[in-house]
Amino acid sequence: MIPWELALSFFVGLALLWALSTVLVWPRRIVWRLITSSLVSGLCLWAIDLLSPVTGLFVPLTPFTLLAAGALGLPGALVMAVWAYALIPL
């Protein structure tokens, strides 16, 4: 028979290992999501800027717009494009 102290220390060790792995994996997941969101949004803004002679829509590619698009994701990039279109005087 296994002593109860050994079984208890085993389960406490498993709980600590689970907690440590959760703490180490969680920030990596957030950083990965931010990186992919930034890349997709940056590509979307670049495509909008590339098509600006055809569409007449211009969104400047500044660090602020790229940071905002990265934080807000693809919907944020599209909102910035619509906002830029709304602010263009006709």
mmCIF file as gemmi writes it, N, C-alpha and C atoms, coordinates in Angstrom:
data_model
loop_
_atom_site.group_PDB
_atom_site.id
_atom_site.type_symbol
_atom_site.label_atom_id
_atom_site.label_alt_id
_atom_site.label_comp_id
_atom_site.label_asym_id
_atom_site.label_entity_id
_atom_site.label_seq_id
_atom_site.pdbx_PDB_ins_code
_atom_site.Cartn_x
_atom_site.Cartn_y
_atom_site.Cartn_z
_atom_site.occupancy
_atom_site.B_iso_or_equiv
_atom_site.pdbx_formal_charge
_atom_site.auth_seq_id
_atom_site.auth_asym_id
_atom_site.pdbx_PDB_model_num
ATOM 1 N N . MET Axp A 1 ? 0.842 -1.175 0 1 0 ? 1 A 1
ATOM 2 C CA . MET Axp A 1 ? 0 0 0 1 0 ? 1 A 1
ATOM 3 C C . MET Axp A 1 ? 0.888 1.239 0 1 0 ? 1 A 1
ATOM 4 N N . ILE Axp A 2 ? 0.448 2.272 -0.749 1 0 ? 2 A 1
ATOM 5 C CA . ILE Axp A 2 ? 1.202 3.519 -0.857 1 0 ? 2 A 1
ATOM 6 C C . ILE Axp A 2 ? 0.836 4.41 0.325 1 0 ? 2 A 1
ATOM 7 N N . PRO Axp A 3 ? 1.857 4.994 0.972 1 0 ? 3 A 1
ATOM 8 C CA . PRO Axp A 3 ? 1.562 5.908 2.091 1 0 ? 3 A 1
ATOM 9 C C . PRO Axp A 3 ? 0.8 7.141 1.586 1 0 ? 3 A 1
ATOM 10 N N . TRP Axp A 4 ? -0.086 7.662 2.403 1 0 ? 4 A 1
ATOM 11 C CA . TRP Axp A 4 ? -0.916 8.784 1.998 1 0 ? 4 A 1
ATOM 12 C C . TRP Axp A 4 ? -0.091 10.045 1.772 1 0 ? 4 A 1
ATOM 13 N N . GLU Axp A 5 ? 1.031 10.183 2.483 1 0 ? 5 A 1
ATOM 14 C CA . GLU Axp A 5 ? 1.895 11.363 2.282 1 0 ? 5 A 1
ATOM 15 C C . GLU Axp A 5 ? 2.502 11.356 0.883 1 0 ? 5 A 1
ATOM 16 N N . LEU Axp A 6 ? 2.87 10.176 0.415 1 0 ? 6 A 1
ATOM 17 C CA . LEU Axp A 6 ? 3.449 10.058 -0.916 1 0 ? 6 A 1
ATOM 18 C C . LEU Axp A 6 ? 2.392 10.359 -1.99 1 0 ? 6 A 1
ATOM 19 N N . ALA Axp A 7 ? 1.203 9.828 -1.817 1 0 ? 7 A 1
ATOM 20 C CA . ALA Axp A 7 ? 0.127 10.085 -2.777 1 0 ? 7 A 1
ATOM 21 C C . ALA Axp A 7 ? -0.248 11.571 -2.781 1 0 ? 7 A 1
ATOM 22 N N . LEU Axp A 8 ? -0.304 12.189 -1.605 1 0 ? 8 A 1
ATOM 23 C CA . LEU Axp A 8 ? -0.635 13.608 -1.513 1 0 ? 8 A 1
ATOM 24 C C . LEU Axp A 8 ? 0.437 14.456 -2.179 1 0 ? 8 A 1
ATOM 25 N N . SER Axp A 9 ? 1.702 14.155 -1.932 1 0 ? 9 A 1
ATOM 26 C CA . SER Axp A 9 ? 2.776 14.93 -2.554 1 0 ? 9 A 1
ATOM 27 C C . SER Axp A 9 ? 2.789 14.731 -4.072 1 0 ? 9 A 1
ATOM 28 N N . PHE Axp A 10 ? 2.417 13.544 -4.536 1 0 ? 10 A 1
ATOM 29 C CA . PHE Axp A 10 ? 2.329 13.298 -5.97 1 0 ? 10 A 1
ATOM 30 C C . PHE Axp A 10 ? 1.258 14.189 -6.604 1 0 ? 10 A 1
ATOM 31 N N . PHE Axp A 11 ? 0.077 14.251 -6.001 1 0 ? 11 A 1
ATOM 32 C CA . PHE Axp A 11 ? -1.001 15.071 -6.549 1 0 ? 11 A 1
ATOM 33 C C . PHE Axp A 11 ? -0.724 16.568 -6.42 1 0 ? 11 A 1
ATOM 34 N N . VAL Axp A 12 ? -0.052 16.97 -5.359 1 0 ? 12 A 1
ATOM 35 C CA . VAL Axp A 12 ? 0.335 18.377 -5.231 1 0 ? 12 A 1
ATOM 36 C C . VAL Axp A 12 ? 1.36 18.728 -6.304 1 0 ? 12 A 1
ATOM 37 N N . GLY Axp A 13 ? 2.299 17.839 -6.556 1 0 ? 13 A 1
ATOM 38 C CA . GLY Axp A 13 ? 3.28 18.058 -7.617 1 0 ? 13 A 1
ATOM 39 C C . GLY Axp A 13 ? 2.628 18.137 -8.986 1 0 ? 13 A 1
ATOM 40 N N . LEU Axp A 14 ? 1.644 17.286 -9.25 1 0 ? 14 A 1
ATOM 41 C CA . LEU Axp A 14 ? 0.916 17.351 -10.521 1 0 ? 14 A 1
ATOM 42 C C . LEU Axp A 14 ? 0.159 18.678 -10.654 1 0 ? 14 A 1
ATOM 43 N N . ALA Axp A 15 ? -0.444 19.129 -9.577 1 0 ? 15 A 1
ATOM 44 C CA . ALA Axp A 15 ? -1.174 20.396 -9.614 1 0 ? 15 A 1
ATOM 45 C C . ALA Axp A 15 ? -0.216 21.564 -9.865 1 0 ? 15 A 1
ATOM 46 N N . LEU Axp A 16 ? 0.947 21.554 -9.232 1 0 ? 16 A 1
ATOM 47 C CA . LEU Axp A 16 ? 1.927 22.61 -9.459 1 0 ? 16 A 1
ATOM 48 C C . LEU Axp A 16 ? 2.463 22.571 -10.889 1 0 ? 16 A 1
ATOM 49 N N . LEU Axp A 17 ? 2.688 21.377 -11.419 1 0 ? 17 A 1
ATOM 50 C CA . LEU Axp A 17 ? 3.148 21.242 -12.799 1 0 ? 17 A 1
ATOM 51 C C . LEU Axp A 17 ? 2.092 21.751 -13.777 1 0 ? 17 A 1
ATOM 52 N N . TRP Axp A 18 ? 0.833 21.448 -13.521 1 0 ? 18 A 1
ATOM 53 C CA . TRP Axp A 18 ? -0.25 21.943 -14.371 1 0 ? 18 A 1
ATOM 54 C C . TRP Axp A 18 ? -0.329 23.469 -14.31 1 0 ? 18 A 1
ATOM 55 N N . ALA Axp A 19 ? -0.234 24.03 -13.099 1 0 ? 19 A 1
ATOM 56 C CA . ALA Axp A 19 ? -0.313 25.485 -12.936 1 0 ? 19 A 1
ATOM 57 C C . ALA Axp A 19 ? 0.862 26.168 -13.64 1 0 ? 19 A 1
ATOM 58 N N . LEU Axp A 20 ? 2.047 25.61 -13.519 1 0 ? 20 A 1
ATOM 59 C CA . LEU Axp A 20 ? 3.222 26.192 -14.166 1 0 ? 20 A 1
ATOM 60 C C . LEU Axp A 20 ? 3.1 26.126 -15.687 1 0 ? 20 A 1
ATOM 61 N N . SER Axp A 21 ? 2.637 25.013 -16.195 1 0 ? 21 A 1
ATOM 62 C CA . SER Axp A 21 ? 2.492 24.902 -17.652 1 0 ? 21 A 1
ATOM 63 C C . SER Axp A 21 ? 1.413 25.848 -18.173 1 0 ? 21 A 1
ATOM 64 N N . THR Axp A 22 ? 0.36 26.05 -17.412 1 0 ? 22 A 1
ATOM 65 C CA . THR Axp A 22 ? -0.69 26.977 -17.818 1 0 ? 22 A 1
ATOM 66 C C . THR Axp A 22 ? -0.16 28.403 -17.848 1 0 ? 22 A 1
ATOM 67 N N . VAL Axp A 23 ? 0.628 28.771 -16.868 1 0 ? 23 A 1
ATOM 68 C CA . VAL Axp A 23 ? 1.174 30.128 -16.796 1 0 ? 23 A 1
ATOM 69 C C . VAL Axp A 23 ? 2.169 30.365 -17.923 1 0 ? 23 A 1
ATOM 70 N N . LEU Axp A 24 ? 2.931 29.356 -18.304 1 0 ? 24 A 1
ATOM 71 C CA . LEU Axp A 24 ? 3.924 29.543 -19.353 1 0 ? 24 A 1
ATOM 72 C C . LEU Axp A 24 ? 3.329 29.491 -20.754 1 0 ? 24 A 1
ATOM 73 N N . VAL Axp A 25 ? 2.255 28.761 -20.965 1 0 ? 25 A 1
ATOM 74 C CA . VAL Axp A 25 ? 1.659 28.63 -22.293 1 0 ? 25 A 1
ATOM 75 C C . VAL Axp A 25 ? 0.718 29.794 -22.595 1 0 ? 25 A 1
ATOM 76 N N . TRP Axp A 26 ? 0.049 30.338 -21.624 1 0 ? 26 A 1
ATOM 77 C CA . TRP Axp A 26 ? -0.947 31.376 -21.84 1 0 ? 26 A 1
ATOM 78 C C . TRP Axp A 26 ? -0.372 32.622 -22.514 1 0 ? 26 A 1
ATOM 79 N N . PRO Axp A 27 ? 0.755 33.193 -22.041 1 0 ? 27 A 1
ATOM 80 C CA . PRO Axp A 27 ? 1.287 34.381 -22.724 1 0 ? 27 A 1
ATOM 81 C C . PRO Axp A 27 ? 1.741 34.084 -24.156 1 0 ? 27 A 1
ATOM 82 N N . ARG Axp A 28 ? 2.259 32.886 -24.399 1 0 ? 28 A 1
ATOM 83 C CA . ARG Axp A 28 ? 2.694 32.535 -25.739 1 0 ? 28 A 1
ATOM 84 C C . ARG Axp A 28 ? 1.511 32.524 -26.695 1 0 ? 28 A 1
ATOM 85 N N . ARG Axp A 29 ? 0.375 32.053 -26.244 1 0 ? 29 A 1
ATOM 86 C CA . ARG Axp A 29 ? -0.828 32.019 -27.074 1 0 ? 29 A 1
ATOM 87 C C . ARG Axp A 29 ? -1.287 33.442 -27.407 1 0 ? 29 A 1
ATOM 88 N N . ILE Axp A 30 ? -1.23 34.34 -26.434 1 0 ? 30 A 1
ATOM 89 C CA . ILE Axp A 30 ? -1.635 35.728 -26.664 1 0 ? 30 A 1
ATOM 90 C C . ILE Axp A 30 ? -0.677 36.41 -27.64 1 0 ? 30 A 1
ATOM 91 N N . VAL Axp A 31 ? 0.618 36.197 -27.464 1 0 ? 31 A 1
ATOM 92 C CA . VAL Axp A 31 ? 1.601 36.81 -28.354 1 0 ? 31 A 1
ATOM 93 C C . VAL Axp A 31 ? 1.437 36.272 -29.77 1 0 ? 31 A 1
ATOM 94 N N . TRP Axp A 32 ? 1.223 34.959 -29.915 1 0 ? 32 A 1
ATOM 95 C CA . TRP Axp A 32 ? 1.026 34.386 -31.236 1 0 ? 32 A 1
ATOM 96 C C . TRP Axp A 32 ? -0.219 34.963 -31.915 1 0 ? 32 A 1
ATOM 97 N N . ARG Axp A 33 ? -1.3 35.113 -31.165 1 0 ? 33 A 1
ATOM 98 C CA . ARG Axp A 33 ? -2.531 35.683 -31.715 1 0 ? 33 A 1
ATOM 99 C C . ARG Axp A 33 ? -2.318 37.14 -32.129 1 0 ? 33 A 1
ATOM 100 N N . LEU Axp A 34 ? -1.563 37.904 -31.342 1 0 ? 34 A 1
ATOM 101 C CA . LEU Axp A 34 ? -1.286 39.294 -31.677 1 0 ? 34 A 1
ATOM 102 C C . LEU Axp A 34 ? -0.42 39.397 -32.927 1 0 ? 34 A 1
ATOM 103 N N . ILE Axp A 35 ? 0.558 38.507 -33.059 1 0 ? 35 A 1
ATOM 104 C CA . ILE Axp A 35 ? 1.434 38.52 -34.228 1 0 ? 35 A 1
ATOM 105 C C . ILE Axp A 35 ? 0.648 38.184 -35.49 1 0 ? 35 A 1
ATOM 106 N N . THR Axp A 36 ? -0.157 37.138 -35.441 1 0 ? 36 A 1
ATOM 107 C CA . THR Axp A 36 ? -0.928 36.768 -36.638 1 0 ? 36 A 1
ATOM 108 C C . THR Axp A 36 ? -1.961 37.84 -36.981 1 0 ? 36 A 1
ATOM 109 N N . SER Axp A 37 ? -2.584 38.417 -35.98 1 0 ? 37 A 1
ATOM 110 C CA . SER Axp A 37 ? -3.548 39.485 -36.219 1 0 ? 37 A 1
ATOM 111 C C . SER Axp A 37 ? -2.863 40.694 -36.843 1 0 ? 37 A 1
ATOM 112 N N . SER Axp A 38 ? -1.676 41.022 -36.358 1 0 ? 38 A 1
ATOM 113 C CA . SER Axp A 38 ? -0.939 42.156 -36.911 1 0 ? 38 A 1
ATOM 114 C C . SER Axp A 38 ? -0.548 41.904 -38.36 1 0 ? 38 A 1
ATOM 115 N N . LEU Axp A 39 ? -0.099 40.693 -38.662 1 0 ? 39 A 1
ATOM 116 C CA . LEU Axp A 39 ? 0.29 40.383 -40.033 1 0 ? 39 A 1
ATOM 117 C C . LEU Axp A 39 ? -0.891 40.44 -40.996 1 0 ? 39 A 1
ATOM 118 N N . VAL Axp A 40 ? -1.997 39.843 -40.605 1 0 ? 40 A 1
ATOM 119 C CA . VAL Axp A 40 ? -3.177 39.846 -41.475 1 0 ? 40 A 1
ATOM 120 C C . VAL Axp A 40 ? -3.702 41.272 -41.658 1 0 ? 40 A 1
ATOM 121 N N . SER Axp A 41 ? -3.747 42.033 -40.594 1 0 ? 41 A 1
ATOM 122 C CA . SER Axp A 41 ? -4.24 43.411 -40.693 1 0 ? 41 A 1
ATOM 123 C C . SER Axp A 41 ? -3.29 44.281 -41.505 1 0 ? 41 A 1
ATOM 124 N N . GLY Axp A 42 ? -2 44.09 -41.305 1 0 ? 42 A 1
ATOM 125 C CA . GLY Axp A 42 ? -1.019 44.842 -42.096 1 0 ? 42 A 1
ATOM 126 C C . GLY Axp A 42 ? -1.112 44.515 -43.567 1 0 ? 42 A 1
ATOM 127 N N . LEU Axp A 43 ? -1.31 43.243 -43.895 1 0 ? 43 A 1
ATOM 128 C CA . LEU Axp A 43 ? -1.481 42.855 -45.296 1 0 ? 43 A 1
ATOM 129 C C . LEU Axp A 43 ? -2.763 43.445 -45.877 1 0 ? 43 A 1
ATOM 130 N N . CYS Axp A 44 ? -3.805 43.496 -45.074 1 0 ? 44 A 1
ATOM 131 C CA . CYS Axp A 44 ? -5.068 44.092 -45.524 1 0 ? 44 A 1
ATOM 132 C C . CYS Axp A 44 ? -4.887 45.582 -45.793 1 0 ? 44 A 1
ATOM 133 N N . LEU Axp A 45 ? -4.222 46.289 -44.897 1 0 ? 45 A 1
ATOM 134 C CA . LEU Axp A 45 ? -3.983 47.718 -45.113 1 0 ? 45 A 1
ATOM 135 C C . LEU Axp A 45 ? -3.069 47.949 -46.31 1 0 ? 45 A 1
ATOM 136 N N . TRP Axp A 46 ? -2.086 47.071 -46.496 1 0 ? 46 A 1
ATOM 137 C CA . TRP Axp A 46 ? -1.191 47.187 -47.642 1 0 ? 46 A 1
ATOM 138 C C . TRP Axp A 46 ? -1.966 46.976 -48.942 1 0 ? 46 A 1
ATOM 139 N N . ALA Axp A 47 ? -2.883 45.997 -48.958 1 0 ? 47 A 1
ATOM 140 C CA . ALA Axp A 47 ? -3.692 45.749 -50.149 1 0 ? 47 A 1
ATOM 141 C C . ALA Axp A 47 ? -4.612 46.933 -50.434 1 0 ? 47 A 1
ATOM 142 N N . ILE Axp A 48 ? -5.18 47.517 -49.401 1 0 ? 48 A 1
ATOM 143 C CA . ILE Axp A 48 ? -6.034 48.704 -49.589 1 0 ? 48 A 1
ATOM 144 C C . ILE Axp A 48 ? -5.203 49.848 -50.148 1 0 ? 48 A 1
ATOM 145 N N . ASP Axp A 49 ? -3.981 50.011 -49.628 1 0 ? 49 A 1
ATOM 146 C CA . ASP Axp A 49 ? -3.106 51.07 -50.114 1 0 ? 49 A 1
ATOM 147 C C . ASP Axp A 49 ? -2.654 50.786 -51.551 1 0 ? 49 A 1
ATOM 148 N N . LEU Axp A 50 ? -2.432 49.527 -51.869 1 0 ? 50 A 1
ATOM 149 C CA . LEU Axp A 50 ? -2.024 49.144 -53.221 1 0 ? 50 A 1
ATOM 150 C C . LEU Axp A 50 ? -3.146 49.412 -54.225 1 0 ? 50 A 1
ATOM 151 N N . LEU Axp A 51 ? -4.379 49.214 -53.812 1 0 ? 51 A 1
ATOM 152 C CA . LEU Axp A 51 ? -5.532 49.433 -54.694 1 0 ? 51 A 1
ATOM 153 C C . LEU Axp A 51 ? -6.067 50.865 -54.631 1 0 ? 51 A 1
ATOM 154 N N . SER Axp A 52 ? -5.387 51.752 -53.936 1 0 ? 52 A 1
ATOM 155 C CA . SER Axp A 52 ? -5.894 53.112 -53.783 1 0 ? 52 A 1
ATOM 156 C C . SER Axp A 52 ? -6.034 53.867 -55.103 1 0 ? 52 A 1
ATOM 157 N N . PRO Axp A 53 ? -5.181 53.659 -56.121 1 0 ? 53 A 1
ATOM 158 C CA . PRO Axp A 53 ? -5.443 54.365 -57.387 1 0 ? 53 A 1
ATOM 159 C C . PRO Axp A 53 ? -6.751 53.927 -58.046 1 0 ? 53 A 1
ATOM 160 N N . VAL Axp A 54 ? -7.155 52.683 -57.826 1 0 ? 54 A 1
ATOM 161 C CA . VAL Axp A 54 ? -8.382 52.183 -58.436 1 0 ? 54 A 1
ATOM 162 C C . VAL Axp A 54 ? -9.601 52.595 -57.625 1 0 ? 54 A 1
ATOM 163 N N . THR Axp A 55 ? -9.502 52.462 -56.312 1 0 ? 55 A 1
ATOM 164 C CA . THR Axp A 55 ? -10.661 52.703 -55.453 1 0 ? 55 A 1
ATOM 165 C C . THR Axp A 55 ? -10.769 54.145 -54.965 1 0 ? 55 A 1
ATOM 166 N N . GLY Axp A 56 ? -9.661 54.865 -54.957 1 0 ? 56 A 1
ATOM 167 C CA . GLY Axp A 56 ? -9.671 56.219 -54.42 1 0 ? 56 A 1
ATOM 168 C C . GLY Axp A 56 ? -9.622 56.241 -52.901 1 0 ? 56 A 1
ATOM 169 N N . LEU Axp A 57 ? -9.441 55.088 -52.289 1 0 ? 57 A 1
ATOM 170 C CA . LEU Axp A 57 ? -9.395 54.956 -50.834 1 0 ? 57 A 1
ATOM 171 C C . LEU Axp A 57 ? -7.937 54.916 -50.397 1 0 ? 57 A 1
ATOM 172 N N . PHE Axp A 58 ? -7.567 55.766 -49.474 1 0 ? 58 A 1
ATOM 173 C CA . PHE Axp A 58 ? -6.181 55.833 -49.023 1 0 ? 58 A 1
ATOM 174 C C . PHE Axp A 58 ? -6.14 55.768 -47.51 1 0 ? 58 A 1
ATOM 175 N N . VAL Axp A 59 ? -5.449 54.756 -46.994 1 0 ? 59 A 1
ATOM 176 C CA . VAL Axp A 59 ? -5.192 54.639 -45.559 1 0 ? 59 A 1
ATOM 177 C C . VAL Axp A 59 ? -3.679 54.708 -45.387 1 0 ? 59 A 1
ATOM 178 N N . PRO Axp A 60 ? -3.163 55.748 -44.737 1 0 ? 60 A 1
ATOM 179 C CA . PRO Axp A 60 ? -1.707 55.863 -44.602 1 0 ? 60 A 1
ATOM 180 C C . PRO Axp A 60 ? -1.143 54.735 -43.736 1 0 ? 60 A 1
ATOM 181 N N . LEU Axp A 61 ? -0.021 54.194 -44.158 1 0 ? 61 A 1
ATOM 182 C CA . LEU Axp A 61 ? 0.628 53.126 -43.401 1 0 ? 61 A 1
ATOM 183 C C . LEU Axp A 61 ? 1.651 53.737 -42.454 1 0 ? 61 A 1
ATOM 184 N N . THR Axp A 62 ? 1.172 54.173 -41.323 1 0 ? 62 A 1
ATOM 185 C CA . THR Axp A 62 ? 2.033 54.723 -40.286 1 0 ? 62 A 1
ATOM 186 C C . THR Axp A 62 ? 2.146 53.699 -39.158 1 0 ? 62 A 1
ATOM 187 N N . PRO Axp A 63 ? 3.117 53.861 -38.281 1 0 ? 63 A 1
ATOM 188 C CA . PRO Axp A 63 ? 3.198 52.92 -37.15 1 0 ? 63 A 1
ATOM 189 C C . PRO Axp A 63 ? 1.927 52.909 -36.306 1 0 ? 63 A 1
ATOM 190 N N . PHE Axp A 64 ? 1.268 54.049 -36.181 1 0 ? 64 A 1
ATOM 191 C CA . PHE Axp A 64 ? 0.031 54.093 -35.39 1 0 ? 64 A 1
ATOM 192 C C . PHE Axp A 64 ? -1.076 53.271 -36.038 1 0 ? 64 A 1
ATOM 193 N N . THR Axp A 65 ? -1.258 53.436 -37.365 1 0 ? 65 A 1
ATOM 194 C CA . THR Axp A 65 ? -2.322 52.678 -38.022 1 0 ? 65 A 1
ATOM 195 C C . THR Axp A 65 ? -2.017 51.185 -38.018 1 0 ? 65 A 1
ATOM 196 N N . LEU Axp A 66 ? -0.753 50.82 -38.186 1 0 ? 66 A 1
ATOM 197 C CA . LEU Axp A 66 ? -0.402 49.397 -38.142 1 0 ? 66 A 1
ATOM 198 C C . LEU Axp A 66 ? -0.572 48.82 -36.746 1 0 ? 66 A 1
ATOM 199 N N . LEU Axp A 67 ? -0.234 49.597 -35.721 1 0 ? 67 A 1
ATOM 200 C CA . LEU Axp A 67 ? -0.41 49.136 -34.345 1 0 ? 67 A 1
ATOM 201 C C . LEU Axp A 67 ? -1.896 49.002 -34.011 1 0 ? 67 A 1
ATOM 202 N N . ALA Axp A 68 ? -2.682 49.972 -34.426 1 0 ? 68 A 1
ATOM 203 C CA . ALA Axp A 68 ? -4.129 49.899 -34.177 1 0 ? 68 A 1
ATOM 204 C C . ALA Axp A 68 ? -4.749 48.735 -34.931 1 0 ? 68 A 1
ATOM 205 N N . ALA Axp A 69 ? -4.329 48.525 -36.16 1 0 ? 69 A 1
ATOM 206 C CA . ALA Axp A 69 ? -4.861 47.408 -36.934 1 0 ? 69 A 1
ATOM 207 C C . ALA Axp A 69 ? -4.429 46.078 -36.329 1 0 ? 69 A 1
ATOM 208 N N . GLY Axp A 70 ? -3.215 46.027 -35.806 1 0 ? 70 A 1
ATOM 209 C CA . GLY Axp A 70 ? -2.752 44.798 -35.163 1 0 ? 70 A 1
ATOM 210 C C . GLY Axp A 70 ? -3.502 44.507 -33.883 1 0 ? 70 A 1
ATOM 211 N N . ALA Axp A 71 ? -3.806 45.527 -33.135 1 0 ? 71 A 1
ATOM 212 C CA . ALA Axp A 71 ? -4.532 45.32 -31.881 1 0 ? 71 A 1
ATOM 213 C C . ALA Axp A 71 ? -5.996 44.987 -32.126 1 0 ? 71 A 1
ATOM 214 N N . LEU Axp A 72 ? -6.587 45.591 -33.152 1 0 ? 72 A 1
ATOM 215 C CA . LEU Axp A 72 ? -8.007 45.381 -33.421 1 0 ? 72 A 1
ATOM 216 C C . LEU Axp A 72 ? -8.273 44.23 -34.381 1 0 ? 72 A 1
ATOM 217 N N . GLY Axp A 73 ? -7.251 43.792 -35.098 1 0 ? 73 A 1
ATOM 218 C CA . GLY Axp A 73 ? -7.417 42.675 -36.017 1 0 ? 73 A 1
ATOM 219 C C . GLY Axp A 73 ? -7.973 43.113 -37.356 1 0 ? 73 A 1
ATOM 220 N N . LEU Axp A 74 ? -8.403 42.144 -38.127 1 0 ? 74 A 1
ATOM 221 C CA . LEU Axp A 74 ? -8.933 42.416 -39.464 1 0 ? 74 A 1
ATOM 222 C C . LEU Axp A 74 ? -10.17 43.314 -39.431 1 0 ? 74 A 1
ATOM 223 N N . PRO Axp A 75 ? -11.109 43.11 -38.498 1 0 ? 75 A 1
ATOM 224 C CA . PRO Axp A 75 ? -12.241 44.053 -38.443 1 0 ? 75 A 1
ATOM 225 C C . PRO Axp A 75 ? -11.797 45.481 -38.164 1 0 ? 75 A 1
ATOM 226 N N . GLY Axp A 76 ? -10.766 45.658 -37.354 1 0 ? 76 A 1
ATOM 227 C CA . GLY Axp A 76 ? -10.257 46.998 -37.085 1 0 ? 76 A 1
ATOM 228 C C . GLY Axp A 76 ? -9.652 47.641 -38.32 1 0 ? 76 A 1
ATOM 229 N N . ALA Axp A 77 ? -8.95 46.841 -39.134 1 0 ? 77 A 1
ATOM 230 C CA . ALA Axp A 77 ? -8.384 47.37 -40.377 1 0 ? 77 A 1
ATOM 231 C C . ALA Axp A 77 ? -9.491 47.784 -41.336 1 0 ? 77 A 1
ATOM 232 N N . LEU Axp A 78 ? -10.533 46.983 -41.397 1 0 ? 78 A 1
ATOM 233 C CA . LEU Axp A 78 ? -11.65 47.337 -42.281 1 0 ? 78 A 1
ATOM 234 C C . LEU Axp A 78 ? -12.394 48.574 -41.785 1 0 ? 78 A 1
ATOM 235 N N . VAL Axp A 79 ? -12.53 48.702 -40.478 1 0 ? 79 A 1
ATOM 236 C CA . VAL Axp A 79 ? -13.172 49.903 -39.917 1 0 ? 79 A 1
ATOM 237 C C . VAL Axp A 79 ? -12.339 51.135 -40.217 1 0 ? 79 A 1
ATOM 238 N N . MET Axp A 80 ? -11.011 51.017 -40.123 1 0 ? 80 A 1
ATOM 239 C CA . MET Axp A 80 ? -10.16 52.164 -40.449 1 0 ? 80 A 1
ATOM 240 C C . MET Axp A 80 ? -10.294 52.533 -41.923 1 0 ? 80 A 1
ATOM 241 N N . ALA Axp A 81 ? -10.439 51.545 -42.798 1 0 ? 81 A 1
ATOM 242 C CA . ALA Axp A 81 ? -10.619 51.837 -44.219 1 0 ? 81 A 1
ATOM 243 C C . ALA Axp A 81 ? -11.951 52.538 -44.462 1 0 ? 81 A 1
ATOM 244 N N . VAL Axp A 82 ? -13.006 52.078 -43.825 1 0 ? 82 A 1
ATOM 245 C CA . VAL Axp A 82 ? -14.316 52.719 -43.973 1 0 ? 82 A 1
ATOM 246 C C . VAL Axp A 82 ? -14.288 54.124 -43.389 1 0 ? 82 A 1
ATOM 247 N N . TRP Axp A 83 ? -13.601 54.281 -42.266 1 0 ? 83 A 1
ATOM 248 C CA . TRP Axp A 83 ? -13.48 55.592 -41.644 1 0 ? 83 A 1
ATOM 249 C C . TRP Axp A 83 ? -12.716 56.558 -42.553 1 0 ? 83 A 1
ATOM 250 N N . ALA Axp A 84 ? -11.638 56.07 -43.18 1 0 ? 84 A 1
ATOM 251 C CA . ALA Axp A 84 ? -10.887 56.915 -44.105 1 0 ? 84 A 1
ATOM 252 C C . ALA Axp A 84 ? -11.75 57.289 -45.3 1 0 ? 84 A 1
ATOM 253 N N . TYR Axp A 85 ? -12.594 56.374 -45.757 1 0 ? 85 A 1
ATOM 254 C CA . TYR Axp A 85 ? -13.483 56.658 -46.879 1 0 ? 85 A 1
ATOM 255 C C . TYR Axp A 85 ? -14.533 57.705 -46.481 1 0 ? 85 A 1
ATOM 256 N N . ALA Axp A 86 ? -15.01 57.63 -45.245 1 0 ? 86 A 1
ATOM 257 C CA . ALA Axp A 86 ? -16.028 58.567 -44.774 1 0 ? 86 A 1
ATOM 258 C C . ALA Axp A 86 ? -15.442 59.973 -44.596 1 0 ? 86 A 1
ATOM 259 N N . LEU Axp A 87 ? -14.143 60.066 -44.315 1 0 ? 87 A 1
ATOM 260 C CA . LEU Axp A 87 ? -13.533 61.367 -44.08 1 0 ? 87 A 1
ATOM 261 C C . LEU Axp A 87 ? -13.029 62.033 -45.356 1 0 ? 87 A 1
ATOM 262 N N . ILE Axp A 88 ? -13.056 61.307 -46.479 1 0 ? 88 A 1
ATOM 263 C CA . ILE Axp A 88 ? -12.6 61.889 -47.739 1 0 ? 88 A 1
ATOM 264 C C . ILE Axp A 88 ? -13.685 62.827 -48.258 1 0 ? 88 A 1
ATOM 265 N N . PRO Axp A 89 ? -13.352 64.095 -48.454 1 0 ? 89 A 1
ATOM 266 C CA . PRO Axp A 89 ? -14.361 65.024 -49.003 1 0 ? 89 A 1
ATOM 267 C C . PRO Axp A 89 ? -14.612 64.724 -50.485 1 0 ? 89 A 1
ATOM 268 N N . LEU Axp A 90 ? -15.861 64.687 -50.854 1 0 ? 90 A 1
ATOM 269 C CA . LEU Axp A 90 ? -16.208 64.418 -52.259 1 0 ? 90 A 1
ATOM 270 C C . LEU Axp A 90 ? -16.375 65.684 -53.048 1 0 ? 90 A 1
